[in-house]
Amino acid sequence: MSDLSAFAGTWAIDPSHSRLGFQARHAVVTKVRGHFADFEGTIVVGADAAASSAKVSAKLDSIDTGSADRDGHLKSADFFDTENTNELSFVSTAIVANGDDFKVTGDLTIKGVTHSITLDVEATGTATDPFGNLRAGFEGTGSLSRKDFGLTWNVALETGGLLVSDEIKLQLDISAIKQ
């Protein structure tokens, strides 16, 4: 989508119609998926990709993997330590058009540690909802090393490998409302 004119403006992410998701390998053989339920963000689309930006924050204690025990462990000091730091943030530093898609690079901060990550993002279109809101859709993927953010807890398996993968894959499905 080289022509960004349909997307130009400021967009507020609608959490009730969006997902900040992730997946990790568990015990080497399966994938565990989850998401953050409490988040907000703004996307500004300029005349071109370079004039655009994105900012997102999420409450770490809103993590949901479908298992209360696992979520409790992820909130503990072994992982996110949500009693002391309960927010992650992403602030874009560069957006580059890549054909009809975009490379969105930005600073991700978790537990006070900041690293640059790059997301592959597709603008999926715009539509007016039944309430008169102009909506834009964005889908994104990326990955990160959880060790980069000090998330190092793990257990060695008898059969080899580790209980939780270092690589975390990110999956973003965003519906945003024009402001």
C-alpha positions as CSV (number, residue, x, y, z in Angstrom):
1,M,0.0,0.0,0.0
2,S,2.4,2.6,-1.3
3,D,-0.3,5.3,-1.3
4,L,-1.0,6.2,2.4
5,S,-3.6,8.9,1.7
6,A,-6.4,6.7,2.9
7,F,-4.6,6.3,6.2
8,A,-3.3,9.9,6.7
9,G,-4.1,11.2,10.2
10,T,-4.0,10.2,13.8
11,W,-5.5,6.9,14.9
12,A,-6.3,5.6,18.4
13,I,-5.9,1.8,18.8
14,D,-9.2,0.2,19.8
15,P,-8.2,-2.5,22.4
16,S,-11.6,-4.2,22.2
17,H,-11.1,-5.0,18.5
18,S,-7.3,-5.5,18.6
19,R,-4.8,-8.0,19.9
20,L,-1.2,-7.7,21.2
21,G,-0.2,-11.3,21.0
22,F,2.8,-13.4,21.3
23,Q,3.9,-17.0,21.3
24,A,6.8,-19.0,22.8
25,R,7.9,-22.6,22.5
26,H,7.2,-24.7,25.6
27,A,9.2,-27.8,26.4
28,V,10.6,-27.6,22.8
29,V,7.6,-29.4,21.3
30,T,4.6,-27.0,21.4
31,K,3.7,-23.3,21.2
32,V,2.1,-21.4,24.0
33,R,0.2,-18.3,22.8
34,G,-1.0,-15.3,24.8
35,H,-1.8,-11.6,24.7
36,F,-2.0,-8.5,26.8
37,A,-5.6,-7.4,27.5
38,D,-5.0,-3.9,28.8
39,F,-3.2,-1.7,26.3
40,E,-3.5,1.6,24.4
41,G,-1.7,3.3,21.5
42,T,-1.6,5.9,18.8
43,I,-0.6,5.6,15.2
44,V,0.1,8.7,13.2
45,V,0.2,8.3,9.4
46,G,2.0,11.0,7.6
47,A,2.3,11.8,3.9
48,D,4.8,9.0,3.6
49,A,6.1,6.2,5.8
50,A,9.1,8.2,7.1
51,A,6.7,10.9,8.5
52,S,4.6,8.3,10.4
53,S,4.9,7.0,13.9
54,A,3.5,4.6,16.4
55,K,3.4,4.4,20.2
56,V,1.9,1.6,22.3
57,S,1.9,0.7,26.0
58,A,0.5,-2.4,27.8
59,K,0.0,-3.4,31.4
60,L,2.1,-6.5,32.0
61,D,-0.3,-7.8,34.6
62,S,-3.0,-8.1,32.0
63,I,-1.1,-11.0,30.4
64,D,-3.4,-13.9,29.4
65,T,-2.2,-17.3,28.2
66,G,-5.3,-19.2,29.1
67,S,-3.7,-20.6,32.2
68,A,-4.1,-18.8,35.6
69,D,-1.1,-20.6,37.0
70,R,1.1,-19.8,34.1
71,D,-0.1,-16.2,34.1
72,G,0.7,-15.9,37.8
73,H,4.2,-17.2,37.2
74,L,4.7,-14.7,34.3
75,K,3.6,-11.9,36.6
76,S,6.1,-13.0,39.3
77,A,9.7,-11.9,39.8
78,D,10.8,-14.8,37.7
79,F,9.5,-13.0,34.6
80,F,7.8,-9.6,34.5
81,D,7.8,-8.7,38.3
82,T,4.6,-6.8,37.9
83,E,4.6,-5.6,41.5
84,N,7.6,-3.4,40.6
85,T,7.2,-2.7,36.9
86,N,3.9,-3.1,35.3
87,E,4.2,-1.6,31.9
88,L,5.8,-2.3,28.5
89,S,6.1,0.4,25.9
90,F,7.0,0.6,22.2
91,V,7.9,3.9,20.5
92,S,8.7,3.8,16.8
93,T,12.0,5.3,15.7
94,A,11.7,4.6,11.9
95,I,9.0,3.5,9.5
96,V,10.1,2.4,6.1
97,A,7.9,1.3,3.2
98,N,8.8,-2.2,1.9
99,G,6.6,-2.6,-1.2
100,D,3.1,-2.6,0.1
101,D,4.2,-3.4,3.6
102,F,6.2,-1.5,6.2
103,K,9.2,-2.1,8.5
104,V,8.5,-0.5,11.8
105,T,11.5,-0.1,14.0
106,G,11.2,1.1,17.5
107,D,12.3,1.0,21.1
108,L,10.6,-1.7,23.2
109,T,10.9,-1.3,26.9
110,I,10.2,-4.1,29.3
111,K,11.2,-4.0,33.0
112,G,13.2,-0.8,32.4
113,V,15.3,-2.4,29.7
114,T,15.1,-1.0,26.2
115,H,16.1,-2.6,22.9
116,S,15.3,-1.9,19.3
117,I,13.0,-4.3,17.5
118,T,11.6,-4.3,13.9
119,L,8.1,-5.4,13.1
120,D,6.8,-6.3,9.6
121,V,3.5,-4.5,9.3
122,E,0.8,-4.6,6.7
123,A,-1.9,-1.9,6.5
124,T,-5.0,-4.0,5.7
125,G,-7.5,-1.2,4.8
126,T,-10.0,1.3,6.0
127,A,-13.7,1.1,6.6
128,T,-16.5,3.0,8.3
129,D,-18.1,1.1,11.1
130,P,-21.9,1.1,11.8
131,F,-21.3,3.9,14.4
132,G,-19.7,6.3,11.9
133,N,-16.1,5.7,13.0
134,L,-13.5,5.5,10.3
135,R,-11.3,2.5,11.1
136,A,-7.9,1.3,9.8
137,G,-6.5,-2.1,10.1
138,F,-2.9,-3.1,10.7
139,E,-1.3,-6.6,11.1
140,G,2.2,-7.1,12.3
141,T,4.7,-9.7,13.2
142,G,8.2,-9.7,14.7
143,S,10.3,-11.5,17.2
144,L,12.6,-10.8,20.1
145,S,15.0,-12.4,22.5
146,R,13.4,-12.4,26.0
147,K,17.0,-12.6,27.4
148,D,17.6,-9.1,26.0
149,F,15.1,-7.8,28.5
150,G,16.4,-9.7,31.5
151,L,13.7,-12.4,31.2
152,T,16.1,-15.3,31.8
153,W,14.2,-17.8,34.0
154,N,14.2,-21.3,32.6
155,V,14.5,-25.0,33.4
156,A,16.7,-27.5,31.5
157,L,14.8,-30.6,30.3
158,E,16.0,-34.1,30.8
159,T,15.7,-34.8,27.1
160,G,17.6,-31.7,26.2
161,G,16.6,-28.1,25.5
162,L,14.8,-25.7,27.7
163,L,11.3,-25.4,29.1
164,V,10.7,-21.9,27.6
165,S,12.2,-20.7,24.3
166,D,14.3,-17.5,24.2
167,E,12.7,-16.4,21.0
168,I,9.3,-14.8,21.4
169,K,7.2,-14.2,18.3
170,L,5.0,-11.2,18.2
171,Q,1.6,-11.1,16.5
172,L,-0.3,-7.8,16.3
173,D,-3.9,-7.4,15.0
174,I,-4.8,-3.7,15.2
175,S,-8.0,-1.9,14.6
176,A,-7.6,1.9,15.1
177,I,-10.2,4.7,15.0
178,K,-9.4,8.0,13.3
179,Q,-9.3,10.9,15.7
